[in-house]
Amino acid sequence: MCEKSLPFTYAVDFVDVLGIPRYARDECIAEIFVLKPHGSFNWGLCPSSYEVTIYAPAQDIQMYERLHNAKRRCHSERHVCEPLLIPPTRKKDLDIPALRKVWEKASDFLSQATELHVIGYSAPEADKGAQELLSQALKPRVSKLKKVVLANKSANTRIKGLLGITNCEEYNTFEEYLKKYEFSA
């Protein structure tokens, strides 16, 4: 059982971090990087400044209603915050500096990775941006990866084909992955 609470970051310069325990604003002290290149439901984007705030679900149990019914406000209630989600489409709009930074950081990490764990990503055919990112950063050096782990039954075959992987650990679900690595959900 993993008992250590590691500091983590999303590699996004959030204007405010509300109720997220162990979040490291300084990337130098982060031990885990959780890169979400498509954004996240609990990231609020100011339509005026493009600044991003992250909200902990426990901090606001009505987050879904607030974000989707235009009730979450930023900048002293002057603007309505929008959820920062970019769907996995053929053409991505990365004019949002926070997301552009995440894509750049993902490329850097992938091009230096010694292990690859792809968990829950469905690898939809339309998500050309993510496929290009994975292919460009990993395919030339996939043989140098010490370990490749895929945890999504519906996407494992697509990801193996995209990267030319023949030898990897495969799990059907996130729960199977957690059991193998002795974490609990």
C-alpha positions as CSV (number, residue, x, y, z in Angstrom):
1,M,0.0,0.0,0.0
2,C,1.4,3.4,-0.9
3,E,1.2,5.6,2.1
4,K,3.5,8.5,1.1
5,S,1.7,11.7,0.0
6,L,3.8,13.1,-2.8
7,P,3.7,16.7,-3.8
8,F,2.3,17.0,-7.4
9,T,1.6,19.7,-10.0
10,Y,-0.4,20.0,-13.2
11,A,2.3,22.2,-14.8
12,V,-0.2,25.0,-15.1
13,D,0.2,28.4,-13.7
14,F,-3.1,28.6,-11.9
15,V,-4.2,32.0,-10.6
16,D,-5.7,30.3,-7.6
17,V,-5.6,26.8,-6.2
18,L,-8.7,26.2,-4.1
19,G,-8.8,23.2,-1.8
20,I,-6.2,20.9,-3.5
21,P,-4.1,19.2,-0.9
22,R,-0.4,18.5,-1.7
23,Y,-0.5,20.7,-4.8
24,A,3.0,22.2,-5.5
25,R,3.0,25.6,-7.1
26,D,6.7,25.3,-7.5
27,E,7.5,22.6,-10.1
28,C,10.9,22.1,-8.6
29,I,9.4,20.4,-5.5
30,A,6.8,18.4,-7.4
31,E,7.5,14.7,-7.4
32,I,4.6,13.8,-9.7
33,F,3.4,15.7,-12.8
34,V,-0.2,15.1,-13.8
35,L,-0.4,16.4,-17.3
36,K,-3.9,17.0,-18.7
37,P,-3.5,18.3,-22.2
38,H,-7.3,18.4,-22.8
39,G,-7.8,20.5,-19.6
40,S,-10.1,19.4,-16.8
41,F,-13.6,19.7,-15.6
42,N,-12.5,21.5,-12.4
43,W,-10.3,24.1,-14.2
44,G,-12.1,27.4,-14.6
45,L,-11.0,29.7,-17.5
46,C,-11.5,33.4,-17.3
47,P,-12.8,34.5,-20.8
48,S,-11.2,37.9,-20.4
49,S,-7.7,37.3,-19.0
50,Y,-7.3,33.5,-19.9
51,E,-6.2,33.0,-16.4
52,V,-7.0,29.6,-14.9
53,T,-8.3,28.6,-11.5
54,I,-8.5,25.1,-10.2
55,Y,-11.3,24.0,-7.9
56,A,-11.3,21.0,-5.7
57,P,-14.6,19.0,-6.1
58,A,-14.8,18.7,-2.3
59,Q,-14.4,22.5,-2.0
60,D,-17.5,23.1,-4.2
61,I,-19.9,20.2,-4.3
62,Q,-22.1,22.1,-6.7
63,M,-19.2,22.7,-9.2
64,Y,-21.0,21.0,-12.1
65,E,-24.0,23.2,-11.7
66,R,-22.0,26.3,-11.2
67,L,-19.7,25.8,-14.2
68,H,-22.3,24.5,-16.6
69,N,-25.0,27.0,-15.7
70,A,-22.6,30.0,-15.7
71,K,-22.6,30.6,-12.0
72,R,-18.9,30.3,-11.2
73,R,-17.4,33.8,-11.3
74,C,-13.8,35.2,-11.3
75,H,-12.1,38.5,-10.9
76,S,-14.3,39.8,-8.1
77,E,-17.5,38.5,-9.8
78,R,-16.8,40.5,-13.0
79,H,-16.6,37.5,-15.3
80,V,-18.2,34.1,-15.6
81,C,-15.6,31.3,-15.5
82,E,-15.9,28.6,-18.1
83,P,-14.8,25.0,-17.7
84,L,-11.4,24.5,-19.5
85,L,-12.0,21.4,-21.6
86,I,-10.7,20.8,-25.1
87,P,-12.4,17.9,-26.7
88,P,-10.2,15.3,-28.5
89,T,-10.7,16.6,-32.0
90,R,-8.7,16.6,-35.2
91,K,-7.8,20.2,-34.9
92,K,-7.0,21.6,-31.5
93,D,-7.3,25.3,-30.5
94,L,-4.3,25.8,-28.2
95,D,-4.5,29.6,-28.0
96,I,-4.9,29.2,-24.2
97,P,-1.4,29.7,-22.7
98,A,-2.1,27.3,-19.8
99,L,-2.9,24.4,-22.2
100,R,-0.1,25.3,-24.6
101,K,2.3,25.0,-21.6
102,V,0.9,21.5,-20.7
103,W,1.3,20.3,-24.3
104,E,4.9,21.5,-24.4
105,K,5.6,20.0,-21.0
106,A,4.1,16.7,-22.1
107,S,6.3,16.6,-25.2
108,D,9.4,17.3,-23.1
109,F,8.5,14.5,-20.6
110,L,7.7,12.0,-23.3
111,S,10.9,12.7,-25.2
112,Q,12.9,11.9,-22.0
113,A,10.8,9.2,-20.6
114,T,12.3,5.9,-19.4
115,E,8.8,4.4,-18.7
116,L,5.4,5.1,-20.1
117,H,2.2,4.4,-18.3
118,V,-0.9,5.3,-20.3
119,I,-3.9,5.1,-18.0
120,G,-7.5,5.6,-19.0
121,Y,-6.8,7.4,-22.3
122,S,-9.1,6.1,-24.9
123,A,-7.0,7.2,-27.9
124,P,-10.0,8.2,-30.1
125,E,-9.4,8.2,-33.8
126,A,-10.3,11.9,-34.0
127,D,-7.6,13.0,-31.5
128,K,-4.9,13.7,-34.0
129,G,-3.2,16.2,-31.8
130,A,-2.5,13.7,-29.0
131,Q,-1.6,11.0,-31.5
132,E,1.0,13.3,-33.1
133,L,2.4,14.2,-29.7
134,L,2.8,10.5,-28.7
135,S,4.2,9.5,-32.1
136,Q,6.7,12.4,-32.5
137,A,8.0,12.2,-28.9
138,L,8.1,8.4,-28.4
139,K,8.1,6.4,-31.7
140,P,11.8,7.2,-32.5
141,R,12.9,6.0,-29.1
142,V,10.3,3.5,-28.0
143,S,13.0,0.7,-27.9
144,K,14.7,2.7,-25.1
145,L,11.7,2.6,-22.8
146,K,12.3,0.2,-19.9
147,K,8.6,-0.4,-19.4
148,V,5.4,0.4,-21.2
149,V,2.1,0.0,-19.3
150,L,-1.3,0.4,-21.0
151,A,-4.5,0.5,-18.9
152,N,-7.6,0.8,-21.1
153,K,-8.8,-2.3,-22.9
154,S,-10.5,-0.3,-25.7
155,A,-7.3,1.7,-26.5
156,N,-4.4,-0.7,-25.9
157,T,-4.3,-2.0,-29.4
158,R,-4.5,1.5,-31.0
159,I,-1.7,2.8,-28.8
160,K,0.6,-0.2,-29.5
161,G,0.0,0.3,-33.2
162,L,0.6,4.0,-33.1
163,L,3.9,3.6,-31.3
164,G,5.0,0.3,-32.8
165,I,5.1,-1.4,-29.4
166,T,5.1,-5.2,-29.2
167,N,6.0,-5.8,-25.6
168,C,4.1,-4.1,-22.8
169,E,2.0,-4.7,-19.7
170,E,-1.7,-4.5,-20.4
171,Y,-4.6,-4.0,-18.1
172,N,-8.3,-3.8,-19.0
173,T,-9.2,-1.3,-16.4
174,F,-7.6,1.3,-14.0
175,E,-8.6,-0.9,-11.1
176,E,-6.6,-3.8,-12.5
177,Y,-3.6,-1.5,-12.8
178,L,-4.0,-0.3,-9.2
179,K,-4.1,-3.9,-7.9
180,K,-0.9,-4.7,-9.7
181,Y,0.9,-1.7,-8.2
182,E,-0.7,-2.1,-4.7
183,F,-2.6,1.1,-4.6
184,S,-6.2,1.4,-3.5
185,A,-8.9,3.4,-5.3
